[in-house]
Amino acid sequence: MSLTTESSTNFWLARPFSERSTQIFLGVLLAALALVTLLHVAVPPDNPLHVGAYTVNLFGKYLSYALLAVAVDLVWGYLGILSLGHGAFFAIGGYAMGMYLMRQIGDRGTYGHPVLPDFMVFLNWDSLPWFWHGFDMAWFAFAMVLLAPGLLALVFGFLAFRSRVTGVYLSIITQALTFALMLAFFRNEMGFGGNNGLTDFREIVGFDLRSDATRLGLFLATGVALALGYILCRAIVTSKLGRVSVATRDAEARTRFLGYRVERFQLFVFVVSAMLAGLAGALYVPQVGIINPSEFSPIFSIEIVLWVALGGRATLYGAVIGAILVNYAKTIFTGVMPDAWLFALGAMFVLVTVFLPKGVAGLFRYLKRRKRDDTANSDPNNSHSTPEEASA
């Protein structure tokens, strides 16, 4: 019995559940999902507490961004790779989902063609491009959501890490990657809708995308994906792989000297992060209703890094907090003062950098440490503690 318990505890994917931070994060996330669902379904629309379909859709968008931020924090916070191109993996996953949704339209499009999407008919395409085949099947499309960004990350990471490109040079290369993809996807002959992208989606796996029930289902699916992605990342960073990754981040040369093939660890973590970003993009597209080349914009990738920095690097839950806070603020500012949003974002980043260098999560840790120290100082039993206890 004890052997079974010990083996289950040592299983790498089960370790995060024993962490206090993971328990709190999952509890808050599940409570938020349940609360939004209850306020949307059980509360009448004329009640001020009712959460409408638009708000549910907006929350789902925030959660998909949160999953993207977790993916970036995995490589930046624990591997030391400042990726300024994760927007590319996000967009590729979104395009894979968009291609599936376009194939589901069929002859209900504007031009009524049973196979070709409307933009291909408009551009006088004769047949469906080879890379569009298979996207009429859900299982194939969902597999490509993970495989397409993962394959791109595998090829790019293999070439970069084998060449030992690090630091600011690697950041510039990742930014160049997403910029090149943005220019390519803007071209009509690429077969991805050009400047307009993919839109006018109707249904997903047989469910009407415009119905409130489907929107709620996508919101819940995004929340579950965020929970699973967070658990996977926590399992990675608490394993031997995570410890070697942190060692690589802090002292790559020393880690190599100890005999570790650092590039293999970097490549694995980078590919996992890219696949999570692709999943976030796939969940984002049906809730927003469009995917276009602007998602490849380097500015968007830089903004993702700002989410992680504001929330707290190398915490994972801090990345979630940063993504939700920044995008909520963006929604408010763009509705009230759209021209002031970039100034507000810059001011927010400067203030947090100066006063909260470890982000919002760092503030939580500071308050928790202060509370623990105050409790220890007020406890008379600790007045004669040993130097070892005091240092601990």
KAZIPE-V534424 format. One record per residue. N is the residue number from 1. RES is the residue in three letters. PHI is phi in whole degrees, 0 to 359 (none if undefined). OMEGA is omega as a letter, one per 30 degrees, with the letter a starting at -180 (none if undefined). NEAR is the number of other C-alpha atoms within 10 Angstrom. Layout:
# KAZIPE-V534424
n->N res->RES phi->PHI omega->OMEGA near->NEAR
n->N res->RES phi->PHI omega->OMEGA near->NEAR
This chain:
# KAZIPE-V534424
n->1 res->MET phi->none omega->l near->5
n->2 res->SER phi->293 omega->l near->7
n->3 res->LEU phi->295 omega->l near->8
n->4 res->THR phi->295 omega->l near->9
n->5 res->THR phi->296 omega->a near->9
n->6 res->GLU phi->295 omega->a near->10
n->7 res->SER phi->294 omega->l near->10
n->8 res->SER phi->292 omega->l near->13
n->9 res->THR phi->290 omega->a near->15
n->10 res->ASN phi->279 omega->l near->12
n->11 res->PHE phi->298 omega->a near->12
n->12 res->TRP phi->299 omega->a near->17
n->13 res->LEU phi->283 omega->a near->17
n->14 res->ALA phi->266 omega->a near->15
n->15 res->ARG phi->299 omega->a near->18
n->16 res->PRO phi->302 omega->a near->23
n->17 res->PHE phi->290 omega->l near->16
n->18 res->SER phi->271 omega->l near->10
n->19 res->GLU phi->274 omega->l near->11
n->20 res->ARG phi->296 omega->a near->9
n->21 res->SER phi->296 omega->l near->13
n->22 res->THR phi->293 omega->l near->19
n->23 res->GLN phi->298 omega->l near->13
n->24 res->ILE phi->294 omega->a near->13
n->25 res->PHE phi->300 omega->a near->16
n->26 res->LEU phi->295 omega->l near->19
n->27 res->GLY phi->296 omega->l near->12
n->28 res->VAL phi->295 omega->a near->12
n->29 res->LEU phi->296 omega->a near->17
n->30 res->LEU phi->294 omega->l near->15
n->31 res->ALA phi->295 omega->l near->12
n->32 res->ALA phi->294 omega->l near->13
n->33 res->LEU phi->297 omega->a near->21
n->34 res->ALA phi->294 omega->a near->13
n->35 res->LEU phi->294 omega->l near->13
n->36 res->VAL phi->297 omega->l near->20
n->37 res->THR phi->297 omega->l near->19
n->38 res->LEU phi->296 omega->a near->13
n->39 res->LEU phi->291 omega->l near->17
n->40 res->HIS phi->277 omega->a near->21
n->41 res->VAL phi->269 omega->a near->17
n->42 res->ALA phi->271 omega->a near->11
n->43 res->VAL phi->270 omega->a near->15
n->44 res->PRO phi->298 omega->a near->13
n->45 res->PRO phi->299 omega->a near->13
n->46 res->ASP phi->278 omega->l near->7
n->47 res->ASN phi->278 omega->a near->9
n->48 res->PRO phi->297 omega->l near->9
n->49 res->LEU phi->274 omega->a near->11
n->50 res->HIS phi->293 omega->l near->18
n->51 res->VAL phi->258 omega->a near->20
n->52 res->GLY phi->284 omega->a near->18
n->53 res->ALA phi->296 omega->l near->18
n->54 res->TYR phi->297 omega->l near->12
n->55 res->THR phi->292 omega->l near->13
n->56 res->VAL phi->299 omega->l near->23
n->57 res->ASN phi->299 omega->a near->21
n->58 res->LEU phi->294 omega->l near->18
n->59 res->PHE phi->296 omega->l near->22
n->60 res->GLY phi->297 omega->l near->26
n->61 res->LYS phi->296 omega->l near->24
n->62 res->TYR phi->298 omega->a near->23
n->63 res->LEU phi->292 omega->l near->28
n->64 res->SER phi->294 omega->l near->30
n->65 res->TYR phi->295 omega->l near->28
n->66 res->ALA phi->297 omega->l near->32
n->67 res->LEU phi->297 omega->l near->30
n->68 res->LEU phi->298 omega->l near->32
n->69 res->ALA phi->295 omega->l near->33
n->70 res->VAL phi->298 omega->l near->34
n->71 res->ALA phi->298 omega->l near->30
n->72 res->VAL phi->291 omega->l near->33
n->73 res->ASP phi->296 omega->l near->32
n->74 res->LEU phi->298 omega->a near->28
n->75 res->VAL phi->274 omega->a near->23
n->76 res->TRP phi->276 omega->a near->20
n->77 res->GLY phi->286 omega->a near->23
n->78 res->TYR phi->250 omega->l near->25
n->79 res->LEU phi->247 omega->l near->25
n->80 res->GLY phi->80 omega->l near->21
n->81 res->ILE phi->262 omega->l near->20
n->82 res->LEU phi->275 omega->a near->22
n->83 res->SER phi->275 omega->l near->24
n->84 res->LEU phi->255 omega->a near->25
n->85 res->GLY phi->226 omega->a near->28
n->86 res->HIS phi->291 omega->l near->31
n->87 res->GLY phi->298 omega->l near->32
n->88 res->ALA phi->293 omega->l near->32
n->89 res->PHE phi->294 omega->l near->32
n->90 res->PHE phi->300 omega->a near->30
n->91 res->ALA phi->290 omega->a near->32
n->92 res->ILE phi->295 omega->l near->32
n->93 res->GLY phi->298 omega->l near->33
n->94 res->GLY phi->293 omega->l near->28
n->95 res->TYR phi->293 omega->l near->28
n->96 res->ALA phi->299 omega->l near->28
n->97 res->MET phi->292 omega->l near->29
n->98 res->GLY phi->297 omega->l near->30
n->99 res->MET phi->295 omega->l near->23
n->100 res->TYR phi->296 omega->a near->25
n->101 res->LEU phi->294 omega->l near->27
n->102 res->MET phi->292 omega->l near->23
n->103 res->ARG phi->293 omega->l near->22
n->104 res->GLN phi->285 omega->a near->24
n->105 res->ILE phi->291 omega->l near->23
n->106 res->GLY phi->61 omega->a near->18
n->107 res->ASP phi->277 omega->l near->15
n->108 res->ARG phi->273 omega->l near->13
n->109 res->GLY phi->287 omega->a near->19
n->110 res->THR phi->298 omega->a near->13
n->111 res->TYR phi->265 omega->l near->14
n->112 res->GLY phi->70 omega->l near->14
n->113 res->HIS phi->280 omega->a near->15
n->114 res->PRO phi->288 omega->a near->14
n->115 res->VAL phi->241 omega->a near->18
n->116 res->LEU phi->282 omega->l near->23
n->117 res->PRO phi->296 omega->a near->26
n->118 res->ASP phi->303 omega->a near->24
n->119 res->PHE phi->293 omega->l near->21
n->120 res->MET phi->288 omega->l near->20
n->121 res->VAL phi->296 omega->l near->16
n->122 res->PHE phi->297 omega->a near->11
n->123 res->LEU phi->271 omega->l near->12
n->124 res->ASN phi->64 omega->l near->9
n->125 res->TRP phi->285 omega->a near->14
n->126 res->ASP phi->272 omega->a near->9
n->127 res->SER phi->214 omega->a near->10
n->128 res->LEU phi->285 omega->l near->13
n->129 res->PRO phi->300 omega->a near->12
n->130 res->TRP phi->300 omega->a near->7
n->131 res->PHE phi->282 omega->l near->9
n->132 res->TRP phi->268 omega->a near->16
n->133 res->HIS phi->291 omega->a near->14
n->134 res->GLY phi->97 omega->a near->15
n->135 res->PHE phi->281 omega->l near->22
n->136 res->ASP phi->278 omega->l near->18
n->137 res->MET phi->254 omega->a near->13
n->138 res->ALA phi->297 omega->a near->16
n->139 res->TRP phi->297 omega->l near->13
n->140 res->PHE phi->292 omega->a near->14
n->141 res->ALA phi->296 omega->a near->25
n->142 res->PHE phi->293 omega->l near->17
n->143 res->ALA phi->292 omega->l near->15
n->144 res->MET phi->291 omega->l near->24
n->145 res->VAL phi->304 omega->l near->30
n->146 res->LEU phi->267 omega->a near->24
n->147 res->LEU phi->286 omega->a near->21
n->148 res->ALA phi->296 omega->l near->20
n->149 res->PRO phi->293 omega->l near->28
n->150 res->GLY phi->295 omega->l near->25
n->151 res->LEU phi->292 omega->l near->16
n->152 res->LEU phi->299 omega->l near->17
n->153 res->ALA phi->294 omega->a near->23
n->154 res->LEU phi->295 omega->a near->19
n->155 res->VAL phi->292 omega->a near->12
n->156 res->PHE phi->297 omega->a near->17
n->157 res->GLY phi->294 omega->l near->23
n->158 res->PHE phi->299 omega->a near->19
n->159 res->LEU phi->291 omega->a near->14
n->160 res->ALA phi->286 omega->a near->18
n->161 res->PHE phi->287 omega->l near->17
n->162 res->ARG phi->293 omega->l near->13
n->163 res->SER phi->277 omega->l near->10
n->164 res->ARG phi->59 omega->l near->12
n->165 res->VAL phi->279 omega->a near->14
n->166 res->THR phi->223 omega->l near->16
n->167 res->GLY phi->63 omega->a near->12
n->168 res->VAL phi->294 omega->l near->12
n->169 res->TYR phi->295 omega->l near->12
n->170 res->LEU phi->295 omega->l near->19
n->171 res->SER phi->298 omega->l near->17
n->172 res->ILE phi->295 omega->a near->15
n->173 res->ILE phi->294 omega->l near->18
n->174 res->THR phi->296 omega->l near->24
n->175 res->GLN phi->292 omega->l near->23
n->176 res->ALA phi->296 omega->l near->15
n->177 res->LEU phi->298 omega->a near->19
n->178 res->THR phi->291 omega->l near->24
n->179 res->PHE phi->292 omega->l near->20
n->180 res->ALA phi->296 omega->l near->15
n->181 res->LEU phi->294 omega->l near->16
n->182 res->MET phi->298 omega->l near->22
n->183 res->LEU phi->296 omega->a near->15
n->184 res->ALA phi->292 omega->a near->15
n->185 res->PHE phi->287 omega->l near->20
n->186 res->PHE phi->288 omega->a near->19
n->187 res->ARG phi->279 omega->a near->14
n->188 res->ASN phi->295 omega->a near->16
n->189 res->GLU phi->288 omega->l near->13
n->190 res->MET phi->289 omega->l near->11
n->191 res->GLY phi->87 omega->l near->18
n->192 res->PHE phi->237 omega->l near->24
n->193 res->GLY phi->92 omega->l near->22
n->194 res->GLY phi->59 omega->a near->19
n->195 res->ASN phi->297 omega->a near->15
n->196 res->ASN phi->281 omega->l near->15
n->197 res->GLY phi->72 omega->a near->19
n->198 res->LEU phi->245 omega->a near->25
n->199 res->THR phi->202 omega->a near->20
n->200 res->ASP phi->63 omega->a near->14
n->201 res->PHE phi->288 omega->a near->23
n->202 res->ARG phi->244 omega->a near->20
n->203 res->GLU phi->209 omega->l near->19
n->204 res->ILE phi->225 omega->a near->18
n->205 res->VAL phi->43 omega->l near->12
n->206 res->GLY phi->89 omega->a near->8
n->207 res->PHE phi->257 omega->a near->13
n->208 res->ASP phi->291 omega->a near->14
n->209 res->LEU phi->291 omega->a near->20
n->210 res->ARG phi->268 omega->l near->15
n->211 res->SER phi->274 omega->a near->11
n->212 res->ASP phi->295 omega->a near->17
n->213 res->ALA phi->295 omega->l near->15
n->214 res->THR phi->293 omega->l near->19
n->215 res->ARG phi->297 omega->l near->22
n->216 res->LEU phi->295 omega->l near->23
n->217 res->GLY phi->297 omega->l near->16
n->218 res->LEU phi->294 omega->l near->22
n->219 res->PHE phi->299 omega->l near->27
n->220 res->LEU phi->293 omega->l near->21
n->221 res->ALA phi->297 omega->l near->17
n->222 res->THR phi->292 omega->l near->28
n->223 res->GLY phi->296 omega->l near->23
n->224 res->VAL phi->295 omega->l near->17
n->225 res->ALA phi->297 omega->l near->19
n->226 res->LEU phi->296 omega->l near->25
n->227 res->ALA phi->298 omega->a near->19
n->228 res->LEU phi->293 omega->l near->14
n->229 res->GLY phi->296 omega->l near->22
n->230 res->TYR phi->295 omega->l near->25
n->231 res->ILE phi->298 omega->l near->19
n->232 res->LEU phi->298 omega->a near->17
n->233 res->CYS phi->293 omega->l near->24
n->234 res->ARG phi->295 omega->l near->24
n->235 res->ALA phi->296 omega->l near->20
n->236 res->ILE phi->292 omega->a near->22
n->237 res->VAL phi->287 omega->l near->21
n->238 res->THR phi->266 omega->l near->14
n->239 res->SER phi->269 omega->l near->18
n->240 res->LYS phi->299 omega->l near->12
n->241 res->LEU phi->303 omega->l near->16
n->242 res->GLY phi->293 omega->l near->20
n->243 res->ARG phi->294 omega->l near->15
n->244 res->VAL phi->292 omega->l near->21
n->245 res->SER phi->297 omega->l near->26
n->246 res->VAL phi->295 omega->l near->19
n->247 res->ALA phi->297 omega->l near->19
n->248 res->THR phi->295 omega->l near->22
n->249 res->ARG phi->298 omega->a near->19
n->250 res->ASP phi->275 omega->a near->14
n->251 res->ALA phi->204 omega->a near->11
n->252 res->GLU phi->295 omega->a near->19
n->253 res->ALA phi->298 omega->l near->12
n->254 res->ARG phi->294 omega->l near->12
n->255 res->THR phi->296 omega->l near->18
n->256 res->ARG phi->296 omega->a near->14
n->257 res->PHE phi->296 omega->l near->10
n->258 res->LEU phi->285 omega->l near->8
n->259 res->GLY phi->105 omega->a near->8
n->260 res->TYR phi->278 omega->l near->14
n->261 res->ARG phi->278 omega->a near->12
n->262 res->VAL phi->303 omega->a near->20
n->263 res->GLU phi->298 omega->l near->19
n->264 res->ARG phi->290 omega->l near->14
n->265 res->PHE phi->296 omega->l near->17
n->266 res->GLN phi->298 omega->a near->23
n->267 res->LEU phi->295 omega->a near->21
n->268 res->PHE phi->297 omega->a near->17
n->269 res->VAL phi->296 omega->a near->23
n->270 res->PHE phi->296 omega->l near->25
n->271 res->VAL phi->293 omega->l near->25
n->272 res->VAL phi->300 omega->l near->23
n->273 res->SER phi->298 omega->l near->27
n->274 res->ALA phi->296 omega->l near->33
n->275 res->MET phi->293 omega->l near->28
n->276 res->LEU phi->295 omega->l near->30
n->277 res->ALA phi->296 omega->l near->34
n->278 res->GLY phi->297 omega->l near->34
n->279 res->LEU phi->297 omega->l near->33
n->280 res->ALA phi->298 omega->l near->32
n->281 res->GLY phi->295 omega->l near->31
n->282 res->ALA phi->294 omega->l near->28
n->283 res->LEU phi->283 omega->a near->26
n->284 res->TYR phi->288 omega->a near->28
n->285 res->VAL phi->298 omega->a near->25
n->286 res->PRO phi->294 omega->l near->26
n->287 res->GLN phi->275 omega->l near->24
n->288 res->VAL phi->270 omega->l near->14
n->289 res->GLY phi->92 omega->a near->16
n->290 res->ILE phi->199 omega->l near->17
n->291 res->ILE phi->218 omega->l near->26
n->292 res->ASN phi->220 omega->a near->22
n->293 res->PRO phi->297 omega->l near->25
n->294 res->SER phi->297 omega->l near->19
n->295 res->GLU phi->291 omega->l near->21
n->296 res->PHE phi->278 omega->a near->26
n->297 res->SER phi->303 omega->l near->20
n->298 res->PRO phi->302 omega->l near->23
n->299 res->ILE phi->296 omega->l near->15
n->300 res->PHE phi->295 omega->l near->18
n->301 res->SER phi->296 omega->l near->22
n->302 res->ILE phi->294 omega->l near->17
n->303 res->GLU phi->296 omega->l near->17
n->304 res->ILE phi->299 omega->l near->27
n->305 res->VAL phi->298 omega->l near->24
n->306 res->LEU phi->296 omega->l near->22
n->307 res->TRP phi->302 omega->a near->30
n->308 res->VAL phi->294 omega->a near->32
n->309 res->ALA phi->296 omega->a near->28
n->310 res->LEU phi->291 omega->a near->28
n->311 res->GLY phi->284 omega->a near->30
n->312 res->GLY phi->130 omega->a near->28
n->313 res->ARG phi->288 omega->l near->28
n->314 res->ALA phi->62 omega->l near->24
n->315 res->THR phi->229 omega->a near->21
n->316 res->LEU phi->70 omega->l near->29
n->317 res->TYR phi->292 omega->l near->25
n->318 res->GLY phi->296 omega->l near->27
n->319 res->ALA phi->297 omega->l near->35
n->320 res->VAL phi->296 omega->l near->27
n->321 res->ILE phi->299 omega->a near->21
n->322 res->GLY phi->297 omega->a near->28
n->323 res->ALA phi->297 omega->a near->30
n->324 res->ILE phi->290 omega->a near->22
n->325 res->LEU phi->296 omega->a near->17
n->326 res->VAL phi->294 omega->a near->22
n->327 res->ASN phi->287 omega->l near->17
n->328 res->TYR phi->294 omega->l near->14
n->329 res->ALA phi->298 omega->l near->15
n->330 res->LYS phi->296 omega->l near->19
n->331 res->THR phi->298 omega->a near->14
n->332 res->ILE phi->293 omega->a near->13
n->333 res->PHE phi->292 omega->a near->17
n->334 res->THR phi->292 omega->l near->13
n->335 res->GLY phi->275 omega->a near->11
n->336 res->VAL phi->261 omega->a near->11
n->337 res->MET phi->227 omega->a near->11
n->338 res->PRO phi->299 omega->a near->12
n->339 res->ASP phi->286 omega->a near->11
n->340 res->ALA phi->265 omega->a near->12
n->341 res->TRP phi->296 omega->a near->18
n->342 res->LEU phi->297 omega->l near->13
n->343 res->PHE phi->293 omega->l near->10
n->344 res->ALA phi->294 omega->l near->16
n->345 res->LEU phi->296 omega->l near->17
n->346 res->GLY phi->296 omega->l near->11
n->347 res->ALA phi->296 omega->l near->12
n->348 res->MET phi->298 omega->a near->14
n->349 res->PHE phi->294 omega->l near->18
n->350 res->VAL phi->295 omega->a near->14
n->351 res->LEU phi->297 omega->l near->13
n->352 res->VAL phi->292 omega->l near->17
n->353 res->THR phi->298 omega->a near->14
n->354 res->VAL phi->282 omega->a near->10
n->355 res->PHE phi->262 omega->l near->10
n->356 res->LEU phi->228 omega->a near->18
n->357 res->PRO phi->299 omega->l near->17
n->358 res->LYS phi->259 omega->l near->22
n->359 res->GLY phi->79 omega->a near->25
n->360 res->VAL phi->296 omega->l near->21
n->361 res->ALA phi->297 omega->l near->22
n->362 res->GLY phi->296 omega->l near->18
n->363 res->LEU phi->294 omega->l near->16
n->364 res->PHE phi->300 omega->a near->14
n->365 res->ARG phi->295 omega->l near->12
n->366 res->TYR phi->295 omega->l near->13
n->367 res->LEU phi->295 omega->l near->11
n->368 res->LYS phi->294 omega->l near->12
n->369 res->ARG phi->293 omega->l near->12
n->370 res->ARG phi->298 omega->l near->12
n->371 res->LYS phi->295 omega->l near->12
n->372 res->ARG phi->294 omega->l near->12
n->373 res->ASP phi->293 omega->l near->12
n->374 res->ASP phi->296 omega->l near->11
n->375 res->THR phi->295 omega->l near->12
n->376 res->ALA phi->293 omega->a near->14
n->377 res->ASN phi->289 omega->a near->12
n->378 res->SER phi->276 omega->a near->11
n->379 res->ASP phi->276 omega->a near->10
n->380 res->PRO phi->294 omega->l near->10
n->381 res->ASN phi->290 omega->a near->9
n->382 res->ASN phi->264 omega->a near->13
n->383 res->SER phi->290 omega->a near->11
n->384 res->HIS phi->243 omega->a near->9
n->385 res->SER phi->290 omega->l near->11
n->386 res->THR phi->283 omega->l near->10
n->387 res->PRO phi->301 omega->l near->8
n->388 res->GLU phi->297 omega->l near->7
n->389 res->GLU phi->293 omega->a near->9
n->390 res->ALA phi->294 omega->l near->11
n->391 res->SER phi->292 omega->l near->7
n->392 res->ALA phi->292 omega->none near->6
